[in-house]
Amino acid sequence: MQRAHRGVLLDERPPPPAREPAPAERLRTEFSFVLPRGYVDAAGTVHRDGVMRLATARDELIPLRDDRVRQNPAFLTVVLLARVVTRLGAIEDVHAGIMEDLFASDLAFLQDLYRRVNQEGHTRAAVTCPSCEHSFTVDIAGGRLGES
């Protein structure tokens, strides 16, 4: 209800209740994954599970100054992935040498995961069953035994 006082309209309704702020959506910065084949270290141990973090602008710029990348631009992928993969199995010091020794299918998997989390913001992929042609979405990063 409104009433006038000295030419100014006054609102006599009580103010609306204060809305509670929506819970802040947490930014996901790390993504667990399971490699299709796995990295085999010098002792023969296979490391398949790992963690990739979101890339920063620095992560994409620093490799451009690397002499290996200047000599061979294809090496950019190796250096970049070594910066953002923070753990591979029990290995927490992931470096370019480890990335170089990955099987090609695992390197391709990490490249796709990198693109998905840094450009699309998720790890989901649309797939179609070759037998029944049913379409569905899977999380390519996986996380638990049996997931892909």
N, C-alpha and C positions, 0 to 999 in steps of 0.2 A: 504494500500500500504506500502511496506517495502523498505527501502534503507539501504545501508551499510555505516557505518562511522567508520573508523579505525578498521575494522574487526568485528564490532558489528552491528547486524541487528537492525535497528530502525523502529518502527511501527509508521507510520504517521497518522493512523486512530484515530479519536477522541475516547476517552475512552467511553465504554458503559454507558448509563445513569444509575445513581445509582438507585437500586431497593428500593422501600419503604418497610420497614420491614412489614411482615404479621402481622395483628393485633393479639396480644397475646391471645391465647385461655384461657379463665378464667376457673379455676378449680372450679367445683361445689362442695361445701363442706357441704351444707345443703339440705335436701330433705323433702318436705312437704308430709304428708300422711293423710289419713282418715281411722280410724279403722273400721272394719266391724260392730262391736257392740258398742264399746265405754266403757270408764272407768266411773263407777258410784261412785261419791264421797259420803261422809257421809251425805250430805244434799240432796242426790238423783239427783244431776245434772249429766248429761251425757256429757262426754268430748270425742269427736271423732277425731277432727283434731289435728295434732301435727307436730313437726319438729324433724328429726333425723339428726345428723351431722356425718361426716365421723369419723371413729374410728382411734385413734392413737395407736402406739405400747404400750404406757403407759396404755391406756384404756383396752388393752387385758392382760397386765401383772399385774396390781394392783389387780384385783379381785382374782388372784391366791393366794394372801397373805391373803385374807379375810377368817376368821375362819368359816363362814357359808359355803363357797365354799369348804374348806378343809374337813368339816364334810359331806357335800353332794355336790359332783361335779355337779349335775344337777342344783344347785343354781347359777352356773356361768352365765347362760343365763340371769337370773333376774338381777344380779349385773351389768353385762356388758351393758344390755339395759338401765338400770337406768343411766349409765354414758353418753350414747350417745343420748338418747331422751332428748332434751332440753326444749320441751314444749309439754304439752298435754292439749288441750283446753285452759282454763284460768290458768292452773297450770304451773308455771315456775320452781318450785322446785320439779322436778321429782326424786324420790328415789326408793329404792328397795321395800319398802312397797307398793307403788303404783303399781309397776310391778307385785307384788305377787297377788294383787287384780284384775288384768285384767282377763277377760274371756279367756279361753284356746284358742279360735279361734283368739282373738286379740293378744295374746302372740305369737302364731304361725305366724300370719301375720307379726309382728315386727321382728321375727327371720328371716323370708324369706326376708324381706326388708333389714335387716342388711347384710345378705349374698350377696344380689344383689348389694348394693351400695359399699360394702367394698371389694368384691372379683371380681365382674363383672363390676363394675363402672357405672351401670345404674339401672333403676327401671322398665324396660320393661319385659314383659312376652309374650311368644307365646301361643296363645289360639286357640281353634277350636270350632265353634258353634255346639252344639249338634244336632240342627235341620237340618241345611243345610250343615254342615261339612266344612264350609268356614273357612280357617285359616287366622289369622291376629294377630297383636301385640297390646297389651294394656299397658298403664302405670299403674302399680299396686299401685303406691303411690297416684294417683289421684291428686286432687288439687282444682277442682271446683265442685260445686254441680252437681250430676249426673254422675260424672266420677268415675271410679273405678281403 
